[in-house]
Amino acid sequence: MNDQVPTVQIPKSGEIRMTLLAVGSSVALARELVRYALTNWGYGRSLIDDSILVMSEITTNAVNAAPGHHIRIRITAHDGAPLLECWDPAPGLPLPRVAGADAVSGRGLAIVAAYAEDTGVRPSATGKGKIIWALMPATDASPPP
């Protein structure tokens, strides 16, 4: 009997990619993967917390856009700052909305824009779906070795 628990190996630099099912529990997994990767890469607590929030929002958008399909997340660094991406197969682009005071959704893109240095959407290289990305600020960053 093998008593080993499976683990995710996070390299000291490079990138992390994971394919997830577009269900609510995948958002929590994406958040924890960001926490684990950025902590392992030496980023500061404030930037890690902000990055977790941003990944939560872009992953939630993907889950809502393509429920039950596969989505993909990618975590890497660009010029020393975390770059967060989430691909989904849905053709529609996310559109900013004005959420009322009682609304339970509709603020995600505004949150991403508020915390990220830059953000955007690009078509997938395969021509299927899109990638929502967010480049976080480098001010609190310790670039991966």
KEDOZA-895664 format. One record per residue (C-alpha): residue number from 0; x, y, z; residue in three letters. Coordinates in Angstrom, 1 decimal. Each point is the difference from the previous one (the first is absolute). Last residue first. Layout:
BEGIN
<NUM <X Y Z> "ala">
...
REM end
This chain:
BEGIN
<144 <15.3 33.6 -9.4> "pro">
<143 <-3.7 1.2 0.2> "pro">
<142 <-0.2 3.8 0.2> "pro">
<141 <-0.7 1.4 3.4> "ser">
<140 <-3.1 2.0 -0.5> "ala">
<139 <-1.6 2.7 2.1> "asp">
<138 <0.4 2.7 -2.6> "thr">
<137 <-0.4 -2.4 -3.0> "ala">
<136 <-3.7 0.7 -0.5> "pro">
<135 <-2.2 -2.9 -1.2> "met">
<134 <-0.4 -0.9 -3.7> "leu">
<133 <-3.5 -1.3 -0.5> "ala">
<132 <-1.2 -2.3 -2.8> "trp">
<131 <-3.4 -1.2 -1.4> "ile">
<130 <0.7 -2.6 -2.7> "ile">
<129 <-2.6 -0.7 -2.6> "lys">
<128 <-1.9 -2.8 -1.7> "gly">
<127 <0.9 -2.1 -3.0> "lys">
<126 <2.4 1.5 -2.5> "gly">
<125 <2.8 -2.3 1.0> "thr">
<124 <2.2 2.9 1.0> "ala">
<123 <-2.9 1.1 2.4> "ser">
<122 <-1.4 3.4 -0.6> "pro">
<121 <1.2 2.8 2.3> "arg">
<120 <-1.6 1.7 3.0> "val">
<119 <1.6 2.7 2.1> "gly">
<118 <1.7 1.1 3.1> "thr">
<117 <2.7 2.4 1.2> "asp">
<116 <1.5 1.0 3.3> "glu">
<115 <-2.6 -2.2 1.7> "ala">
<114 <-1.9 0.9 3.2> "tyr">
<113 <-2.7 2.4 -1.2> "ala">
<112 <-0.4 -1.5 -3.4> "ala">
<111 <-0.6 -3.5 1.5> "val">
<110 <-2.6 1.5 2.4> "ile">
<109 <-1.7 1.8 -2.9> "ala">
<108 <-0.1 -3.2 -2.0> "leu">
<107 <-1.6 -1.9 2.9> "gly">
<106 <-2.6 2.5 1.0> "arg">
<105 <-3.1 -1.5 -1.7> "gly">
<104 <-1.2 -2.3 2.7> "ser">
<103 <-2.0 -0.1 3.2> "val">
<102 <-1.9 3.3 -0.9> "ala">
<101 <-1.4 1.9 3.0> "asp">
<100 <1.9 3.2 -0.6> "ala">
<99 <-0.5 -0.2 -3.8> "gly">
<98 <2.6 -1.4 -2.2> "ala">
<97 <1.2 2.0 -3.0> "val">
<96 <1.2 -2.5 -2.5> "arg">
<95 <3.3 -0.7 -1.7> "pro">
<94 <-0.3 -2.4 -2.9> "leu">
<93 <1.6 -3.4 -0.2> "pro">
<92 <0.5 -1.2 -3.5> "leu">
<91 <-2.2 -2.7 -1.5> "gly">
<90 <1.6 -3.0 -1.8> "pro">
<89 <-0.1 -2.4 3.0> "ala">
<88 <3.0 -2.4 0.1> "pro">
<87 <1.6 1.4 3.2> "asp">
<86 <3.5 1.1 0.6> "trp">
<85 <1.2 1.6 3.3> "cys">
<84 <3.2 2.0 0.4> "glu">
<83 <2.0 1.5 2.8> "leu">
<82 <3.3 1.8 -0.5> "leu">
<81 <2.0 0.7 3.2> "pro">
<80 <2.5 2.8 -0.3> "ala">
<79 <3.8 -0.4 -0.4> "gly">
<78 <0.1 1.0 -3.7> "asp">
<77 <-2.8 -2.5 -0.7> "his">
<76 <-0.6 -2.7 2.5> "ala">
<75 <-2.0 -3.2 -0.3> "thr">
<74 <-3.4 -1.4 1.0> "ile">
<73 <-2.2 -1.7 -2.6> "arg">
<72 <-3.6 -1.2 0.4> "ile">
<71 <-1.9 -2.2 -2.4> "arg">
<70 <-3.7 -0.6 -0.3> "ile">
<69 <-1.8 -3.3 -0.8> "his">
<68 <-3.7 0.0 -0.6> "his">
<67 <-2.8 -0.5 2.6> "gly">
<66 <-0.9 3.7 0.1> "pro">
<65 <1.6 2.0 -2.7> "ala">
<64 <-0.5 3.7 0.5> "ala">
<63 <-0.8 -0.2 3.8> "asn">
<62 <3.0 -2.1 0.7> "val">
<61 <2.2 2.3 -2.2> "ala">
<60 <-1.2 3.1 1.8> "asn">
<59 <0.6 -1.7 3.4> "thr">
<58 <3.6 -0.8 -1.1> "thr">
<57 <0.5 3.7 -0.9> "ile">
<56 <-1.4 1.1 3.4> "glu">
<55 <1.9 -2.6 2.1> "ser">
<54 <3.2 0.7 -1.8> "met">
<53 <-0.4 3.7 0.9> "val">
<52 <-0.6 -0.7 3.7> "leu">
<51 <2.9 -2.4 0.2> "ile">
<50 <2.2 2.6 -1.7> "ser">
<49 <-1.0 2.7 2.6> "asp">
<48 <0.9 -2.4 2.8> "asp">
<47 <3.3 -1.0 -1.5> "ile">
<46 <0.9 3.7 -0.7> "leu">
<45 <-0.7 0.8 3.7> "ser">
<44 <1.9 -3.0 1.3> "arg">
<43 <3.2 0.7 -1.9> "gly">
<42 <1.3 -2.2 -2.8> "tyr">
<41 <2.6 -2.7 0.6> "gly">
<40 <-0.6 -2.5 -2.8> "trp">
<39 <-1.4 -2.6 2.4> "asn">
<38 <-2.5 2.6 1.4> "thr">
<37 <-1.0 0.8 -3.6> "leu">
<36 <-0.5 -3.6 -0.9> "ala">
<35 <-1.9 -1.1 3.2> "tyr">
<34 <-2.3 3.0 0.0> "arg">
<33 <-0.7 -0.2 -3.7> "val">
<32 <-0.7 -3.7 0.3> "leu">
<31 <-2.3 0.7 2.9> "glu">
<30 <-2.0 2.5 -1.9> "arg">
<29 <-0.3 -2.4 -3.0> "ala">
<28 <-1.3 -2.8 2.3> "leu">
<27 <-2.6 2.3 1.5> "ala">
<26 <-1.2 1.0 -3.5> "val">
<25 <-0.1 -3.7 -1.0> "ser">
<24 <-2.6 -0.6 2.7> "ser">
<23 <-2.5 2.1 -1.9> "gly">
<22 <0.0 -2.2 -3.1> "val">
<21 <1.8 0.5 -3.4> "ala">
<20 <2.1 -3.2 0.2> "leu">
<19 <3.7 0.8 0.4> "leu">
<18 <3.1 -0.1 -2.2> "thr">
<17 <3.1 1.2 1.8> "met">
<16 <3.1 2.0 -1.1> "arg">
<15 <2.8 1.2 2.2> "ile">
<14 <2.8 2.1 -1.3> "glu">
<13 <3.7 0.5 0.2> "gly">
<12 <1.7 0.5 3.3> "ser">
<11 <0.6 -1.9 3.2> "lys">
<10 <-2.0 -2.9 -1.4> "pro">
<9 <-3.3 -0.9 1.7> "ile">
<8 <-0.4 -3.8 0.5> "gln">
<7 <-3.7 -0.8 0.7> "val">
<6 <-0.4 -2.8 2.5> "thr">
<5 <-1.5 -3.5 0.1> "pro">
<4 <-0.1 -1.6 3.4> "val">
<3 <2.2 -3.0 0.4> "gln">
<2 <-1.4 -2.9 2.0> "asp">
<1 <0.6 -2.7 -2.7> "asn">
<0 <-1.3 -3.4 1.0> "met">
REM end
